């Protein structure tokens, strides 16, 4: 007996084309099991976690707009005569790089907007990286097992700085050329090999004929390729280690409380990407940045007025501007210490923040995994170090713009320079002390809130005439948040003699470690948390209003 097959049954048994493709891919890549295991991964929800997303989305926008710009940019220093749409430049001699940038700005449809988005996205990317790294630093998110990821983020920030530098050097305008000249002077200050490095970089005497093409290759291929690899590695480690979270009820080192990756987090992330893109497009359409047509092409014998690099390189320029012009003659060679010393301090300022996680781990001796974040006030020494570093960064940023401070506020440029020289040593110390005292004050306030409750502002008169303020007790969630942090005890060297009376040899590293540990976690560096006995005694009515 045969059974007739109807067209309807045939259509029901036939899989859609998309499902066939998915089945084919799954048979070779195992995407079903991979998606099942990872698409429901939980991510916590906190506004500060969006800082990293801003960096990621800005980086994507930089790549997309950069690809568009490479289609029209000519990285050549060959001299040509301009006959484009911008009338004030008609007939002027300039490099092909500068001419093609003018063409992108005035003759390519949407070219100026894409240029502006590319530049603004670079600024937002580095600003986002800076703030994101500080969020990670102040909350202790760099602790085990995330030290390597911290280094990845640090390298992304540093490479982003140099990628931005090579990027705004490409148009070959007077401002970017001044920046290149500044860099060439720093390279020449390196003892013995400075001249050779300069000749290698520029292909001969500055400015040479090759540095635009070389910077273009570095800017478009080398640095973005390394950064893309670091971004992928960074995201893989975030996914693998799971996301950190702030302390709260039900949150431990072994779980994550939040929303699943699919569909909640992906939907929010997609919307946030277009929000970032929209804001960047709006800012780029409204606020002009790097108007090279007003600055003019680069000439080695000229310097543009008020020449300033982008903000992220301003502190390196500040180091050189405020450094005295010291020179010494050594074996017939002139050592330009006024440039070379800042050139050495520049990486030290950056590396000091990169190696901090390893220093703190060594001081505490804590080798455990940490997935719960600290409140900055509960790590006053770390928070004070971070604020001191930021203070130094911005003091040098003021030094890098000393001429603009002088002209805009009618001040003496020498007075500003001397202020920065003094503040370089004084301001970080003051910032450290003040920040630490603020953190300790906030810890005392938290302790008082736990023991006595929150001030309600309600005044009550007792029968015998005394006026008191009513304190509202905190919820269990608030109590947990204020008391969930750990408090380390300073390391002790121990007795200098053993049980037999023989003097024990103590290594210098152990003494230094104990000294630092006492500075980090000694009696004046943290306020003891209220104990359960103290809370019960006060909440039971003794001394509690």
VEXDREN-2710 file (C-alpha; in Angstrom, 1 decimal):
% VEXDREN-2710
k/r/px/py/pz
1/UNK/0.0/0.0/0.0
2/UNK/1.5/3.3/-1.1
3/UNK/1.1/6.6/0.8
4/UNK/0.8/9.7/-1.3
5/UNK/3.1/12.5/-0.3
6/UNK/1.3/15.9/-0.5
7/UNK/3.0/19.2/-1.2
8/UNK/2.1/20.3/2.3
9/UNK/3.9/17.4/4.0
10/UNK/6.9/17.9/1.8
11/UNK/7.1/21.5/2.8
12/UNK/6.8/20.7/6.5
13/UNK/9.6/18.1/6.3
14/UNK/12.0/20.4/4.4
15/UNK/14.3/22.5/6.6
16/UNK/14.7/26.2/5.8
17/UNK/17.9/27.3/4.0
18/UNK/19.2/29.1/7.1
19/UNK/18.8/26.0/9.2
20/UNK/20.6/23.9/6.6
21/UNK/23.5/26.3/6.7
22/UNK/23.6/26.2/10.5
23/UNK/23.5/22.4/10.5
24/UNK/26.3/22.3/8.0
25/UNK/28.4/24.7/10.1
26/UNK/27.6/22.8/13.3
27/UNK/28.7/19.5/11.9
28/UNK/32.2/21.0/11.3
29/UNK/32.5/23.7/14.0
30/UNK/30.3/22.5/16.8
31/UNK/28.6/25.9/17.1
32/UNK/25.4/24.6/18.8
33/UNK/27.2/23.2/21.8
34/UNK/29.5/26.3/21.9
35/UNK/26.5/28.6/21.8
36/UNK/24.6/26.6/24.4
37/UNK/27.5/26.8/26.8
38/UNK/28.3/30.5/26.4
39/UNK/25.3/32.5/25.1
40/UNK/23.6/32.4/28.5
41/UNK/26.7/33.5/30.4
42/UNK/25.8/36.0/33.1
43/UNK/27.2/39.6/33.2
44/UNK/26.7/41.9/36.1
45/UNK/24.9/45.2/35.6
46/UNK/26.6/48.4/36.8
47/UNK/27.0/51.8/35.0
48/UNK/30.8/51.8/35.5
49/UNK/31.2/48.6/33.4
50/UNK/30.0/50.6/30.4
51/UNK/33.3/52.5/30.3
52/UNK/35.0/49.4/28.8
53/UNK/32.2/49.2/26.2
54/UNK/32.7/52.8/25.2
55/UNK/36.4/52.0/24.5
56/UNK/35.4/48.9/22.4
57/UNK/32.8/50.7/20.4
58/UNK/35.1/53.7/19.8
59/UNK/37.8/51.3/18.6
60/UNK/35.4/49.7/16.1
61/UNK/34.4/53.1/14.9
62/UNK/38.0/54.1/14.4
63/UNK/38.6/51.0/12.3
64/UNK/35.5/51.5/10.2
65/UNK/36.2/55.2/9.5
66/UNK/40.0/54.5/9.0
67/UNK/39.3/52.0/6.3
68/UNK/37.2/54.6/4.5
69/UNK/39.9/57.2/4.8
70/UNK/42.6/55.0/3.4
71/UNK/40.7/54.7/0.1
72/UNK/41.4/58.4/-0.6
73/UNK/44.6/59.3/1.3
74/UNK/48.0/59.3/-0.5
75/UNK/50.9/58.8/1.9
76/UNK/53.5/60.6/-0.2
77/UNK/55.7/63.6/0.4
78/UNK/56.1/64.3/-3.3
79/UNK/55.6/68.1/-3.8
80/UNK/52.5/69.1/-5.9
81/UNK/50.6/72.3/-6.7
82/UNK/47.1/72.5/-5.3
83/UNK/44.2/73.2/-7.6
84/UNK/41.3/71.9/-5.5
85/UNK/38.1/73.3/-4.2
86/UNK/39.6/75.2/-1.3
87/UNK/40.2/78.6/-2.9
88/UNK/42.6/80.2/-0.4
89/UNK/45.1/77.3/-1.0
90/UNK/45.0/77.6/-4.8
91/UNK/48.5/77.4/-6.4
92/UNK/50.3/76.6/-3.2
93/UNK/53.0/73.9/-3.1
94/UNK/52.4/71.1/-0.7
95/UNK/52.9/67.4/-0.2
96/UNK/50.5/64.8/-1.8
97/UNK/49.6/63.8/1.8
98/UNK/48.4/67.3/2.6
99/UNK/46.6/67.7/-0.7
100/UNK/44.8/64.4/-0.4
101/UNK/43.7/65.4/3.1
102/UNK/42.3/68.6/1.7
103/UNK/40.5/66.6/-1.0
104/UNK/39.0/64.3/1.6
105/UNK/37.8/67.3/3.5
106/UNK/36.3/69.3/0.6
107/UNK/35.8/67.0/-2.5
108/UNK/35.0/63.5/-1.2
109/UNK/31.4/63.1/-0.2
110/UNK/31.1/62.8/3.5
111/UNK/34.9/62.9/3.8
112/UNK/35.2/65.7/6.3
113/UNK/32.6/64.1/8.6
114/UNK/34.4/60.8/8.5
115/UNK/37.7/62.5/9.2
116/UNK/36.1/64.3/12.2
117/UNK/34.5/61.1/13.5
118/UNK/37.8/59.3/13.2
119/UNK/39.7/61.9/15.1
120/UNK/37.0/62.3/17.8
121/UNK/36.6/58.6/18.2
122/UNK/40.4/58.3/18.8
123/UNK/40.1/61.0/21.6
124/UNK/37.1/59.3/23.1
125/UNK/38.8/55.9/22.9
126/UNK/41.9/57.1/24.9
127/UNK/39.8/59.0/27.3
128/UNK/37.6/56.0/27.9
129/UNK/40.7/53.8/28.3
130/UNK/42.1/56.2/30.9
131/UNK/38.9/56.3/32.9
132/UNK/38.3/52.5/32.5
133/UNK/41.8/51.7/33.7
134/UNK/41.2/54.0/36.7
135/UNK/37.9/52.2/37.5
136/UNK/39.7/48.9/37.4
137/UNK/42.6/50.3/39.5
138/UNK/40.5/51.9/42.2
139/UNK/38.2/48.9/42.6
140/UNK/41.0/46.3/42.7
141/UNK/39.8/44.5/39.6
142/UNK/43.4/43.9/38.6
143/UNK/44.0/41.3/41.3
144/UNK/44.5/37.6/40.6
145/UNK/43.6/36.2/38.1
146/UNK/43.4/39.4/36.1
147/UNK/47.0/40.7/36.3
148/UNK/47.7/39.7/32.6
149/UNK/44.5/41.4/31.5
150/UNK/45.5/44.6/33.3
151/UNK/48.8/44.5/31.3
152/UNK/46.8/44.0/28.1
153/UNK/44.7/47.1/28.9
154/UNK/47.8/49.1/29.8
155/UNK/49.5/48.1/26.5
156/UNK/46.3/49.1/24.6
157/UNK/46.4/52.5/26.2
158/UNK/50.1/53.1/25.4
159/UNK/49.7/51.7/21.8
160/UNK/46.6/53.9/21.4
161/UNK/48.7/56.9/22.3
162/UNK/51.3/56.2/19.7
163/UNK/48.7/55.2/17.1
164/UNK/47.0/58.6/17.7
165/UNK/50.3/60.3/17.4
166/UNK/51.2/58.7/14.1
167/UNK/47.6/59.4/12.9
168/UNK/47.5/63.1/13.4
169/UNK/51.0/63.3/11.9
170/UNK/49.9/61.9/8.5
171/UNK/48.2/65.0/7.0
172/UNK/51.6/66.8/7.0
173/UNK/50.2/70.1/8.1
174/UNK/52.1/72.6/10.1
175/UNK/50.8/71.4/13.5
176/UNK/51.5/67.7/12.9
177/UNK/55.0/68.6/11.4
178/UNK/55.7/70.5/14.6
179/UNK/54.9/67.4/16.6
180/UNK/57.2/65.3/14.4
181/UNK/60.0/67.9/14.9
182/UNK/59.4/67.6/18.7
183/UNK/59.7/63.8/18.5
184/UNK/62.9/64.1/16.3
185/UNK/64.5/66.3/19.0
186/UNK/63.6/63.7/21.7
187/UNK/65.2/60.9/19.5
188/UNK/68.3/62.9/18.9
189/UNK/68.8/63.4/22.7
190/UNK/69.5/59.7/23.2
191/UNK/73.2/59.4/23.9
192/UNK/75.4/57.7/21.2
193/UNK/72.7/56.2/19.1
194/UNK/70.3/59.2/18.8
195/UNK/71.5/60.4/15.4
196/UNK/71.5/56.8/14.0
197/UNK/67.9/56.3/15.2
198/UNK/66.8/59.6/13.7
199/UNK/68.4/58.8/10.3
200/UNK/66.8/55.3/10.4
201/UNK/63.4/56.7/11.2
202/UNK/63.3/59.5/8.7
203/UNK/65.5/57.9/6.0
204/UNK/68.1/60.7/6.3
205/UNK/68.1/64.3/7.5
206/UNK/64.8/65.5/8.9
207/UNK/62.2/65.7/7.4
208/UNK/63.4/63.4/4.6
209/UNK/61.0/62.0/2.0
210/UNK/59.9/58.8/3.6
211/UNK/58.4/59.4/7.1
212/UNK/54.8/59.9/6.0
213/UNK/54.8/56.6/4.1
214/UNK/56.5/54.9/7.1
215/UNK/54.1/56.4/9.6
216/UNK/51.2/55.4/7.4
217/UNK/52.2/51.7/7.4
218/UNK/52.7/51.8/11.2
219/UNK/49.4/53.6/11.7
220/UNK/47.3/51.5/9.4
221/UNK/48.9/48.1/9.7
222/UNK/51.3/47.5/12.6
223/UNK/49.8/49.2/15.6
224/UNK/46.1/48.5/14.8
225/UNK/47.0/44.9/14.2
226/UNK/48.7/44.6/17.5
227/UNK/45.8/46.4/19.2
228/UNK/43.2/44.2/17.6
229/UNK/45.0/41.2/18.9
230/UNK/45.1/42.7/22.4
231/UNK/41.4/43.6/22.3
232/UNK/40.5/40.0/21.3
233/UNK/42.8/38.6/24.0
234/UNK/41.4/41.0/26.5
235/UNK/37.8/40.1/25.8
236/UNK/38.6/36.3/25.8
237/UNK/40.1/36.7/29.3
238/UNK/37.1/38.7/30.5
239/UNK/34.9/36.0/29.2
240/UNK/37.0/33.2/30.7
241/UNK/37.6/34.7/34.1
242/UNK/34.0/36.0/34.4
243/UNK/33.2/39.6/35.1
244/UNK/33.9/41.2/38.5
245/UNK/31.0/42.5/40.5
246/UNK/30.5/44.8/43.5
247/UNK/29.7/43.3/46.9
248/UNK/26.0/42.6/47.6
249/UNK/23.6/40.0/48.9
250/UNK/24.1/36.7/47.2
251/UNK/27.3/37.8/45.4
252/UNK/30.4/35.7/46.1
253/UNK/33.7/34.9/44.5
254/UNK/32.1/31.8/43.0
255/UNK/29.1/33.2/41.2
256/UNK/28.0/36.2/39.1
257/UNK/24.7/38.0/39.7
258/UNK/23.3/39.8/36.6
259/UNK/21.8/39.4/33.2
260/UNK/22.5/36.7/30.5
261/UNK/24.5/37.5/27.5
262/UNK/21.7/36.5/25.2
263/UNK/19.3/38.2/24.7
264/UNK/19.5/40.9/27.4
265/UNK/23.1/41.9/27.4
266/UNK/23.5/41.7/23.6
267/UNK/20.4/43.9/23.1
268/UNK/21.7/46.5/25.5
269/UNK/25.2/46.4/24.0
270/UNK/23.8/46.8/20.5
271/UNK/21.8/49.8/21.5
272/UNK/24.7/51.3/23.4
273/UNK/27.0/50.9/20.3
274/UNK/24.6/53.0/18.2
275/UNK/24.3/55.5/21.0
276/UNK/28.1/55.9/21.1
277/UNK/28.2/56.2/17.3
278/UNK/25.4/58.7/17.3
279/UNK/27.0/60.9/19.9
280/UNK/30.4/60.8/18.1
281/UNK/28.7/61.7/14.8
282/UNK/26.8/64.6/16.4
283/UNK/30.0/66.0/18.1
284/UNK/31.9/65.6/14.8
285/UNK/29.2/67.4/12.9
286/UNK/29.1/70.3/15.4
287/UNK/32.7/70.7/16.7
288/UNK/35.5/71.1/14.2
289/UNK/38.8/69.4/15.1
290/UNK/42.1/69.6/13.4
291/UNK/41.2/72.1/10.6
292/UNK/44.3/71.7/8.6
293/UNK/43.2/74.2/5.9
294/UNK/43.6/76.9/8.5
295/UNK/47.0/75.7/9.6
296/UNK/48.7/75.2/6.2
297/UNK/51.2/72.7/4.9
298/UNK/54.3/71.9/6.9
299/UNK/57.5/73.8/6.4
300/UNK/60.6/73.0/8.6
301/UNK/61.3/76.7/9.1
302/UNK/57.9/77.5/10.6
303/UNK/56.0/76.7/13.8
304/UNK/52.2/77.2/14.1
305/UNK/51.0/79.4/16.9
306/UNK/49.7/77.6/20.0
307/UNK/50.9/74.3/18.8
308/UNK/49.5/71.6/21.0
309/UNK/49.3/67.8/20.7
310/UNK/46.2/65.9/21.6
311/UNK/45.5/65.7/25.3
312/UNK/47.0/62.2/25.8
313/UNK/50.4/63.3/24.6
314/UNK/50.3/66.6/26.4
315/UNK/51.9/65.4/29.6
316/UNK/55.0/64.1/27.7
317/UNK/55.4/67.6/26.2
318/UNK/54.9/69.1/29.6
319/UNK/57.9/67.1/30.9
320/UNK/60.2/68.7/28.3
321/UNK/58.7/72.2/28.5
322/UNK/59.3/72.5/32.3
323/UNK/62.7/70.7/32.3
324/UNK/65.6/73.1/32.6
325/UNK/67.8/73.2/29.5
326/UNK/70.7/71.3/31.0
327/UNK/73.6/70.2/28.7
328/UNK/76.9/68.5/29.5
329/UNK/79.9/67.7/27.4
330/UNK/81.1/64.2/27.7
331/UNK/84.1/62.9/25.7
332/UNK/83.4/65.4/23.0
333/UNK/79.7/64.7/22.8
334/UNK/76.9/67.0/24.0
335/UNK/74.3/65.3/26.2
336/UNK/71.0/67.2/26.1
337/UNK/69.7/66.3/29.5
338/UNK/66.9/68.9/29.2
339/UNK/65.3/66.5/26.7
340/UNK/66.8/63.1/27.6
341/UNK/65.8/63.1/31.3
342/UNK/62.1/63.8/30.4
343/UNK/62.4/61.1/27.7
344/UNK/63.3/58.6/30.5
345/UNK/60.7/59.9/33.0
346/UNK/57.9/59.6/30.4
347/UNK/57.8/55.7/30.4
348/UNK/58.4/55.6/34.1
349/UNK/55.2/57.6/34.7
350/UNK/53.3/55.1/32.7
351/UNK/55.1/51.9/33.9
352/UNK/54.5/52.9/37.5
353/UNK/50.8/52.3/37.1
354/UNK/51.4/49.1/35.1
355/UNK/53.4/47.3/37.7
356/UNK/51.3/48.3/40.7
357/UNK/49.2/45.1/40.8
358/UNK/52.3/43.0/41.2
359/UNK/53.6/45.3/44.0
360/UNK/50.4/45.1/45.9
361/UNK/50.2/41.4/45.6
362/UNK/53.8/41.1/46.9
363/UNK/53.1/43.5/49.8
364/UNK/49.9/41.7/50.9
365/UNK/51.0/38.2/50.2
366/UNK/47.5/37.5/49.0
367/UNK/47.5/34.7/46.3
368/UNK/43.7/34.1/46.3
369/UNK/41.4/34.8/43.4
370/UNK/39.3/37.9/43.7
371/UNK/36.0/38.4/41.8
372/UNK/34.4/40.9/44.2
373/UNK/35.4/44.5/43.8
374/UNK/36.6/46.9/46.5
375/UNK/35.0/50.2/47.3
376/UNK/37.8/52.7/46.8
377/UNK/37.4/54.1/50.3
378/UNK/38.1/50.6/51.8
379/UNK/41.6/50.6/50.1
380/UNK/42.8/54.1/51.1
381/UNK/46.5/53.6/50.2
382/UNK/45.8/52.2/46.8
383/UNK/43.2/54.9/46.1
384/UNK/45.7/57.6/47.3
385/UNK/48.4/56.2/45.0
386/UNK/45.9/56.4/42.0
387/UNK/44.9/59.9/42.7
388/UNK/48.6/61.0/43.2
389/UNK/49.3/59.4/39.7
390/UNK/46.4/61.2/38.1
391/UNK/47.5/64.5/39.8
392/UNK/51.0/64.1/38.4
393/UNK/49.5/63.4/35.0
394/UNK/47.4/66.5/34.9
395/UNK/50.1/68.7/36.4
396/UNK/52.3/67.8/33.5
397/UNK/49.4/68.4/31.1
398/UNK/49.3/72.0/32.4
399/UNK/53.0/72.2/31.7
400/UNK/52.5/71.0/28.2
401/UNK/50.1/73.9/27.6
402/UNK/51.9/76.6/29.5
403/UNK/51.8/79.0/26.6
404/UNK/48.0/78.7/26.3
405/UNK/47.5/79.1/30.1
406/UNK/49.7/82.3/29.9
407/UNK/47.8/83.9/27.0
408/UNK/44.3/82.9/28.0
409/UNK/44.7/83.9/31.7
410/UNK/47.2/86.7/31.3
411/UNK/49.9/85.0/33.4
412/UNK/53.6/84.9/33.1
413/UNK/54.8/81.8/31.2
414/UNK/57.8/81.6/33.5
415/UNK/55.6/81.7/36.6
416/UNK/53.5/78.8/35.2
417/UNK/56.7/76.8/34.3
418/UNK/58.0/77.2/37.9
419/UNK/54.6/76.4/39.3
420/UNK/54.6/73.1/37.4
421/UNK/58.3/72.3/38.4
422/UNK/57.3/72.7/42.1
423/UNK/53.9/71.0/41.7
424/UNK/55.6/68.0/40.0
425/UNK/57.1/67.1/43.4
426/UNK/54.6/68.6/45.8
427/UNK/51.2/68.0/44.2
428/UNK/51.2/64.1/44.2
429/UNK/52.3/64.0/47.8
430/UNK/49.5/66.4/48.9
431/UNK/47.0/64.5/46.8
432/UNK/48.1/61.2/48.4
433/UNK/47.7/62.6/51.9
434/UNK/44.4/64.3/51.3
435/UNK/42.9/61.3/49.5
436/UNK/43.9/58.9/52.2
437/UNK/42.4/61.2/54.9
438/UNK/39.1/61.4/52.9
439/UNK/39.0/57.6/52.5
440/UNK/39.5/57.2/56.2
441/UNK/36.8/59.7/56.9
442/UNK/34.4/57.9/54.7
443/UNK/35.3/54.6/56.4
444/UNK/34.4/56.2/59.8
445/UNK/31.1/57.4/58.4
446/UNK/30.3/53.9/57.1
447/UNK/31.2/52.5/60.6
448/UNK/28.9/55.0/62.2
449/UNK/26.0/54.2/59.8
450/UNK/26.3/50.5/60.5
451/UNK/26.3/51.0/64.3
452/UNK/23.8/53.8/64.6
453/UNK/21.8/53.8/61.3
454/UNK/21.2/56.5/58.8
455/UNK/20.4/60.1/59.9
456/UNK/16.8/60.7/59.1
457/UNK/16.7/64.5/59.9
458/UNK/13.7/63.9/62.2
459/UNK/14.1/65.5/65.7
460/UNK/12.3/64.0/68.6
461/UNK/11.8/65.5/72.1
462/UNK/12.1/63.1/75.0
463/UNK/9.8/63.5/78.1
464/UNK/12.6/65.0/80.2
465/UNK/13.1/67.7/77.5
466/UNK/16.1/66.4/75.6
467/UNK/16.1/66.7/71.8
468/UNK/17.5/63.7/69.8
469/UNK/17.7/62.8/66.2
470/UNK/16.0/59.6/65.0
471/UNK/18.3/57.2/63.2
472/UNK/16.8/54.8/60.7
473/UNK/18.3/51.3/60.8
474/UNK/19.9/50.1/57.6
475/UNK/18.6/47.3/55.6
476/UNK/20.4/43.9/55.5
477/UNK/21.6/44.7/51.9
478/UNK/23.1/48.0/53.0
479/UNK/24.7/46.4/56.1
480/UNK/26.2/43.7/53.9
481/UNK/27.6/46.3/51.4
482/UNK/29.2/48.4/54.1
483/UNK/30.8/45.4/55.9
484/UNK/31.7/42.9/53.2
485/UNK/35.2/44.1/52.5
486/UNK/38.3/42.4/53.9
487/UNK/40.8/44.0/56.1
488/UNK/44.4/42.9/55.8
489/UNK/46.7/42.7/58.8
490/UNK/50.2/44.1/58.4
491/UNK/52.9/41.4/57.9
492/UNK/55.2/40.9/60.8
493/UNK/58.9/40.0/60.5
494/UNK/58.7/37.9/63.7
495/UNK/61.2/37.6/66.4
496/UNK/64.8/38.3/65.4
497/UNK/66.1/35.3/67.5
498/UNK/64.8/31.7/67.4
499/UNK/63.8/29.5/70.3
500/UNK/67.5/28.6/70.8
501/UNK/68.5/32.3/71.2
502/UNK/70.3/32.3/67.8
503/UNK/69.8/35.5/65.8
504/UNK/67.8/34.8/62.7
505/UNK/69.0/36.3/59.5
506/UNK/66.3/38.6/58.0
507/UNK/66.5/39.4/54.3
508/UNK/66.3/43.1/53.3
509/UNK/63.4/42.3/51.1
510/UNK/61.4/40.9/54.1
511/UNK/62.1/44.1/56.0
512/UNK/61.0/46.3/53.1
513/UNK/57.9/44.2/52.6
514/UNK/57.0/44.4/56.3
515/UNK/57.5/48.2/56.2
516/UNK/55.3/48.6/53.2
517/UNK/52.7/46.3/54.6
518/UNK/52.6/48.4/57.8
519/UNK/52.2/51.6/55.6
520/UNK/49.4/49.9/53.7
521/UNK/47.4/48.3/56.5
522/UNK/48.7/49.7/59.7
523/UNK/46.6/51.2/62.4
524/UNK/46.4/54.6/60.7
525/UNK/45.7/53.2/57.3
526/UNK/42.3/51.6/57.9
527/UNK/39.4/52.0/60.3
528/UNK/38.4/48.7/61.9
529/UNK/35.0/47.3/60.8
530/UNK/32.3/47.2/63.5
531/UNK/32.1/43.7/65.1
532/UNK/29.0/41.7/65.5
533/UNK/29.2/42.2/69.3
534/UNK/29.3/46.0/68.9
535/UNK/26.4/46.0/66.5
536/UNK/24.3/43.8/68.8
537/UNK/25.1/45.9/71.9
538/UNK/24.1/49.2/70.2
539/UNK/21.1/47.8/68.4
540/UNK/19.7/46.3/71.5
541/UNK/19.2/49.7/73.0
542/UNK/22.4/50.7/74.7
543/UNK/23.2/54.1/73.5
544/UNK/20.9/53.8/70.4
545/UNK/18.3/56.4/69.7
END
